[in-house]
Amino acid sequence: MSFFIPAAMAQSAGGAAAPVGAGFEWIFLVGFVVIFYLMIWRPQAKRAKEHKNLLANLSNGDEVVTGGGILGKVKKVTDEFVVLEVTESQELKFQKGAIVAVLPKGTLKAI
């Protein structure tokens, strides 16, 4: 049964030696932080910045799509809300954050 349990190694009388691999924990921690930054935080910040710029540059006549998939033409823009013309006789109000993308001109007529 003793072959399953290794014998304890007695420490030498010369003093305590540094544990093996003591510097490698920092390398792994730094590597993890770098990977986290490159794969998660940076792309998300880039997307948020692009969306903020998209909302800031909205103007009357832009054709947009909302998060719910509704297509419309911007009729009025305020600080927090956007009025979209969905059909010729129907207008809907949305929060600016609901706008996902600006479509190329003429997209609504092509559909």
WOSUL-V627039 format. One record per residue. N is the residue number from 0. OMEGA is omega in whole degrees, -180 to 180 (* if undefined). D_FIRST is the distance of its C-alpha to the first C-alpha in whole Angstrom. Layout:
BEGIN
{{N:OMEGA:D_FIRST} {N:OMEGA:D_FIRST}}
END
This chain:
BEGIN
{{0:-177:0} {1:179:4} {2:174:5} {3:-178:6} {4:-179:8} {5:180:10} {6:179:12} {7:179:15} {8:180:18} {9:-179:21} {10:-180:24} {11:-177:27} {12:-176:30} {13:-179:32} {14:-177:32} {15:178:31} {16:179:31} {17:179:31} {18:-179:29} {19:178:28} {20:-176:30} {21:-178:32} {22:-174:36} {23:179:34} {24:-179:34} {25:179:38} {26:179:39} {27:179:37} {28:179:39} {29:178:42} {30:178:41} {31:179:41} {32:179:44} {33:179:46} {34:177:45} {35:-179:45} {36:-175:49} {37:-173:50} {38:-174:48} {39:-170:49} {40:-177:51} {41:178:54} {42:179:55} {43:178:55} {44:179:58} {45:178:60} {46:180:60} {47:179:61} {48:178:64} {49:180:65} {50:178:65} {51:178:67} {52:178:70} {53:-179:70} {54:-180:71} {55:-177:73} {56:177:75} {57:178:76} {58:179:80} {59:178:82} {60:177:82} {61:175:79} {62:-172:77} {63:173:74} {64:-180:71} {65:179:69} {66:178:65} {67:178:66} {68:179:68} {69:178:72} {70:179:74} {71:179:77} {72:-178:79} {73:178:79} {74:-177:83} {75:179:82} {76:173:79} {77:-178:79} {78:-175:76} {79:-174:74} {80:178:75} {81:174:77} {82:-180:79} {83:172:79} {84:-177:81} {85:172:79} {86:-178:82} {87:-177:86} {88:-176:87} {89:177:83} {90:180:82} {91:177:78} {92:179:77} {93:169:73} {94:-179:71} {95:-178:71} {96:-180:67} {97:179:68} {98:-177:69} {99:-175:67} {100:172:69} {101:-178:72} {102:175:73} {103:180:76} {104:179:80} {105:-179:81} {106:-178:77} {107:179:79} {108:-179:82} {109:-177:80} {110:*:78}}
END
